[in-house]
Amino acid sequence: MANLIEFFRMVLSYLMVFGVIAVVSAAGAFVGIKLWKPKKKEEKSME
């Protein structure tokens, strides 16, 4: 029974780490999309 409890603790800890990584990635993508601005036509013609 102790092994089963330890197994569930490890699974939950890995899921929590994965959840934190997913939330941070989603927040970064959201901020990146909101701050991204397309270049104006004048800037494109200069390049």
N, CA, C and O atoms as CSV, one atom per row, in Angstrom:
chain,resi,resn,atom,element,x,y,z
A,1,MET,N,N,0.831,-1.205,0.000
A,1,MET,CA,C,0.000,0.000,0.000
A,1,MET,C,C,0.869,1.260,0.000
A,1,MET,O,O,0.516,2.256,-0.632
A,2,ALA,N,N,1.992,1.220,0.700
A,2,ALA,CA,C,2.872,2.392,0.739
A,2,ALA,C,C,3.448,2.689,-0.637
A,2,ALA,O,O,3.623,3.848,-1.012
A,3,ASN,N,N,3.744,1.614,-1.395
A,3,ASN,CA,C,4.280,1.825,-2.741
A,3,ASN,C,C,3.248,2.489,-3.649
A,3,ASN,O,O,3.594,3.327,-4.481
A,4,LEU,N,N,2.002,2.117,-3.487
A,4,LEU,CA,C,0.933,2.705,-4.297
A,4,LEU,C,C,0.776,4.194,-3.982
A,4,LEU,O,O,0.610,5.009,-4.889
A,5,ILE,N,N,0.828,4.542,-2.710
A,5,ILE,CA,C,0.711,5.949,-2.311
A,5,ILE,C,C,1.901,6.742,-2.846
A,5,ILE,O,O,1.731,7.857,-3.338
A,6,GLU,N,N,3.094,6.178,-2.755
A,6,GLU,CA,C,4.289,6.854,-3.274
A,6,GLU,C,C,4.197,7.041,-4.786
A,6,GLU,O,O,4.598,8.078,-5.316
A,7,PHE,N,N,3.663,6.026,-5.481
A,7,PHE,CA,C,3.484,6.122,-6.932
A,7,PHE,C,C,2.548,7.278,-7.286
A,7,PHE,O,O,2.842,8.064,-8.187
A,8,PHE,N,N,1.419,7.381,-6.577
A,8,PHE,CA,C,0.483,8.462,-6.860
A,8,PHE,C,C,1.082,9.825,-6.522
A,8,PHE,O,O,0.809,10.805,-7.214
A,9,ARG,N,N,1.887,9.899,-5.477
A,9,ARG,CA,C,2.565,11.161,-5.135
A,9,ARG,C,C,3.499,11.588,-6.268
A,9,ARG,O,O,3.540,12.761,-6.640
A,10,MET,N,N,4.243,10.630,-6.811
A,10,MET,CA,C,5.175,10.957,-7.895
A,10,MET,C,C,4.416,11.381,-9.158
A,10,MET,O,O,4.800,12.342,-9.824
A,11,VAL,N,N,3.339,10.660,-9.482
A,11,VAL,CA,C,2.547,11.009,-10.665
A,11,VAL,C,C,1.961,12.407,-10.510
A,11,VAL,O,O,2.006,13.203,-11.448
A,12,LEU,N,N,1.415,12.712,-9.346
A,12,LEU,CA,C,0.822,14.029,-9.128
A,12,LEU,C,C,1.874,15.134,-9.170
A,12,LEU,O,O,1.606,16.232,-9.658
A,13,SER,N,N,3.068,14.844,-8.658
A,13,SER,CA,C,4.104,15.876,-8.696
A,13,SER,C,C,4.540,16.147,-10.139
A,13,SER,O,O,4.756,17.300,-10.513
A,14,TYR,N,N,4.673,15.083,-10.958
A,14,TYR,CA,C,5.023,15.293,-12.361
A,14,TYR,C,C,3.921,16.040,-13.097
A,14,TYR,O,O,4.209,16.904,-13.925
A,15,LEU,N,N,2.667,15.722,-12.808
A,15,LEU,CA,C,1.561,16.432,-13.447
A,15,LEU,C,C,1.543,17.901,-13.033
A,15,LEU,O,O,1.227,18.769,-13.846
A,16,MET,N,N,1.875,18.182,-11.786
A,16,MET,CA,C,1.912,19.566,-11.331
A,16,MET,C,C,3.022,20.341,-12.036
A,16,MET,O,O,2.820,21.489,-12.433
A,17,VAL,N,N,4.188,19.725,-12.195
A,17,VAL,CA,C,5.290,20.382,-12.907
A,17,VAL,C,C,4.893,20.631,-14.358
A,17,VAL,O,O,5.148,21.708,-14.896
A,18,PHE,N,N,4.266,19.633,-14.996
A,18,PHE,CA,C,3.808,19.807,-16.371
A,18,PHE,C,C,2.778,20.929,-16.464
A,18,PHE,O,O,2.796,21.711,-17.414
A,19,GLY,N,N,1.884,21.010,-15.485
A,19,GLY,CA,C,0.868,22.065,-15.480
A,19,GLY,C,C,1.495,23.449,-15.352
A,19,GLY,O,O,1.064,24.392,-16.015
A,20,VAL,N,N,2.508,23.572,-14.505
A,20,VAL,CA,C,3.181,24.865,-14.350
A,20,VAL,C,C,3.868,25.260,-15.650
A,20,VAL,O,O,3.794,26.417,-16.063
A,21,ILE,N,N,4.541,24.302,-16.303
A,21,ILE,CA,C,5.202,24.596,-17.584
A,21,ILE,C,C,4.173,25.012,-18.629
A,21,ILE,O,O,4.417,25.944,-19.396
A,22,ALA,N,N,3.028,24.336,-18.672
A,22,ALA,CA,C,1.988,24.665,-19.645
A,22,ALA,C,C,1.417,26.055,-19.390
A,22,ALA,O,O,1.174,26.804,-20.336
A,23,VAL,N,N,1.200,26.409,-18.132
A,23,VAL,CA,C,0.641,27.732,-17.805
A,23,VAL,C,C,1.636,28.836,-18.161
A,23,VAL,O,O,1.247,29.857,-18.727
A,24,VAL,N,N,2.907,28.640,-17.838
A,24,VAL,CA,C,3.920,29.652,-18.160
A,24,VAL,C,C,4.058,29.803,-19.675
A,24,VAL,O,O,4.196,30.920,-20.174
A,25,SER,N,N,4.022,28.694,-20.407
A,25,SER,CA,C,4.111,28.756,-21.865
A,25,SER,C,C,2.900,29.476,-22.467
A,25,SER,O,O,3.047,30.291,-23.377
A,26,ALA,N,N,1.718,29.173,-21.959
A,26,ALA,CA,C,0.516,29.824,-22.468
A,26,ALA,C,C,0.532,31.322,-22.163
A,26,ALA,O,O,0.119,32.131,-22.994
A,27,ALA,N,N,1.009,31.691,-20.974
A,27,ALA,CA,C,1.084,33.114,-20.627
A,27,ALA,C,C,2.087,33.825,-21.535
A,27,ALA,O,O,1.829,34.941,-21.988
A,28,GLY,N,N,3.223,33.191,-21.801
A,28,GLY,CA,C,4.216,33.789,-22.694
A,28,GLY,C,C,3.682,33.949,-24.107
A,28,GLY,O,O,3.917,34.974,-24.747
A,29,ALA,N,N,2.972,32.952,-24.595
A,29,ALA,CA,C,2.388,33.044,-25.935
A,29,ALA,C,C,1.338,34.148,-25.991
A,29,ALA,O,O,1.279,34.901,-26.964
A,30,PHE,N,N,0.514,34.248,-24.957
A,30,PHE,CA,C,-0.524,35.279,-24.924
A,30,PHE,C,C,0.098,36.671,-24.929
A,30,PHE,O,O,-0.336,37.540,-25.685
A,31,VAL,N,N,1.111,36.890,-24.091
A,31,VAL,CA,C,1.775,38.197,-24.033
A,31,VAL,C,C,2.474,38.488,-25.353
A,31,VAL,O,O,2.427,39.615,-25.845
A,32,GLY,N,N,3.125,37.478,-25.930
A,32,GLY,CA,C,3.804,37.675,-27.211
A,32,GLY,C,C,2.849,38.055,-28.327
A,32,GLY,O,O,3.164,38.914,-29.151
A,33,ILE,N,N,1.687,37.423,-28.361
A,33,ILE,CA,C,0.706,37.742,-29.399
A,33,ILE,C,C,0.142,39.144,-29.188
A,33,ILE,O,O,-0.063,39.885,-30.149
A,34,LYS,N,N,-0.107,39.508,-27.933
A,34,LYS,CA,C,-0.675,40.833,-27.652
A,34,LYS,C,C,0.333,41.950,-27.952
A,34,LYS,O,O,-0.069,43.031,-28.383
A,35,LEU,N,N,1.623,41.712,-27.735
A,35,LEU,CA,C,2.626,42.762,-27.946
A,35,LEU,C,C,3.142,42.812,-29.380
A,35,LEU,O,O,3.784,43.787,-29.769
A,36,TRP,N,N,2.871,41.775,-30.172
A,36,TRP,CA,C,3.368,41.734,-31.550
A,36,TRP,C,C,2.582,42.718,-32.404
A,36,TRP,O,O,1.351,42.739,-32.382
A,37,LYS,N,N,3.316,43.531,-33.156
A,37,LYS,CA,C,2.670,44.484,-34.048
A,37,LYS,C,C,3.242,44.289,-35.448
A,37,LYS,O,O,4.460,44.219,-35.611
A,38,PRO,N,N,2.389,44.203,-36.449
A,38,PRO,CA,C,2.911,44.026,-37.818
A,38,PRO,C,C,3.663,45.281,-38.277
A,38,PRO,O,O,3.348,46.401,-37.877
A,39,LYS,N,N,4.658,45.052,-39.123
A,39,LYS,CA,C,5.442,46.189,-39.626
A,39,LYS,C,C,4.586,47.005,-40.588
A,39,LYS,O,O,3.714,46.479,-41.280
A,40,LYS,N,N,4.861,48.297,-40.611
A,40,LYS,CA,C,4.138,49.170,-41.521
A,40,LYS,C,C,4.727,49.039,-42.922
A,40,LYS,O,O,5.821,48.503,-43.100
A,41,LYS,N,N,3.988,49.536,-43.913
A,41,LYS,CA,C,4.431,49.397,-45.298
A,41,LYS,C,C,5.750,50.123,-45.546
A,41,LYS,O,O,6.580,49.645,-46.320
A,42,GLU,N,N,5.954,51.266,-44.904
A,42,GLU,CA,C,7.186,52.023,-45.108
A,42,GLU,C,C,8.395,51.223,-44.603
A,42,GLU,O,O,9.451,51.220,-45.235
A,43,GLU,N,N,8.232,50.554,-43.470
A,43,GLU,CA,C,9.335,49.776,-42.914
A,43,GLU,C,C,9.650,48.557,-43.793
A,43,GLU,O,O,10.809,48.160,-43.913
A,44,LYS,N,N,8.621,47.969,-44.402
A,44,LYS,CA,C,8.848,46.810,-45.263
A,44,LYS,C,C,9.591,47.222,-46.523
A,44,LYS,O,O,10.465,46.485,-46.979
A,45,SER,N,N,9.273,48.372,-47.099
A,45,SER,CA,C,9.911,48.783,-48.338
A,45,SER,C,C,11.374,49.174,-48.114
A,45,SER,O,O,12.170,49.092,-49.049
A,46,MET,N,N,11.749,49.592,-46.912
A,46,MET,CA,C,13.134,49.931,-46.629
A,46,MET,C,C,14.035,48.709,-46.583
A,46,MET,O,O,15.227,48.809,-46.872
A,47,GLU,N,N,13.487,47.568,-46.227
A,47,GLU,CA,C,14.330,46.364,-46.084
A,47,GLU,C,C,14.597,45.697,-47.401
A,47,GLU,O,O,15.286,44.678,-47.448
